[in-house]
Amino acid sequence: MLDQPLEILQPGCVRNGAGQAVRAASWLRDRGLTRPVVIADAFNATRLNVLGLDGAACVSVRPEPDLFDLNQAVTAARAARPDVVIGFGGGSAMDVAKLVAVLQDPVTTFDDISGPGRAGPRRAALMQIPTTAGTGSEAGTRALITEPGTLRKIATESLHMLADMVILDPGLTVSLPGPVTAATGVDALAHCVEAFTSRRAHPVIDHYALEGIRLIGRFLPRALADGDDLEARAALLLASFYGGVCLGPVNTTAGHAVAYPLGTRHHLPHGLANALIFPHVLAANQGACPDKTALVAAALDLEQGRPLLQAAHDFCAGLGLQMRLRDHGVPEDDLPEMAAEAHAIRRLLDWNPRDLSREDILALYRAAY
């Protein structure tokens, strides 16, 4: 399989390590960039000083942004005429930053660029600075936006949405509460596991995926035990980045397809939605890829000799996560509609190692309920 064609696109420069965030301003100065626009969530919009960018134009975005949020951000950013767009936050902020960067032409709309390979060259540079260790959005060329009417996640992908600079500074993540650290960590884990077990898995990507899984298994409990543990925080950022590298050439499969309706319909944070679904899809796929599933279990140090579903569930619950859908306000009578919606996400499900029917997905939801 090593001779199977594969293209990996990675950011132009990655700065990794504690204290790197403040170098964002010097990177701009070195390139003569003077009109930054920062796309951030509400919390990070209040701490641009950690980047040395006090006074920079800033656009705040909500979690799980939809097309209305995107259009507002594009309008605000166009008014500032940026020469660099900076995503500062979790996946929502970084995805919107990618799209804003390629929508600076006043006549270009989202409909013009949605889908694969349609976004043209951008006028502004792009910097990504993650403050959660989950989505890996900083590493890739894909962005997701919810369509309000249908609640579908619309994927846009273009090499022009690849960052020129990525800063992975673990100091930016020490403020994350424990439940967010746990949920985003399992999101990164899901990226790695789903790419590792995908029908289009590739040996090159397998190395990134398996190392990401190992880092999360070793360091996520440490980060939860001591949120100021910079080595653990740095390991999780790196694992998240590795997961983002996996998303480009391989992408996710059933886990994310089944998790999406929890976010779009019931507004669960993306990381939490993936954590709730992760044990169920891992166990459901075990028979289709037993060898790789065994490697995942070993990398996470799951207890041998126990049913995989229970072991994976206990791993997530041991992170402090409430692992039942009912505990998060998901109504039981909505499960059939969610199953139909998830089953329609063929861009992910078609690459799952096992074919899942709508009834199979409904059974997963009921088991997770």
Summary of the structure (lengths in Angstrom):
residues: 369
radius of gyration: 19.4
end to end distance: 39.0
largest distance: 60.1
contacts: 1363
relative contact order: 0.12
helix: 53%
strand: 11%
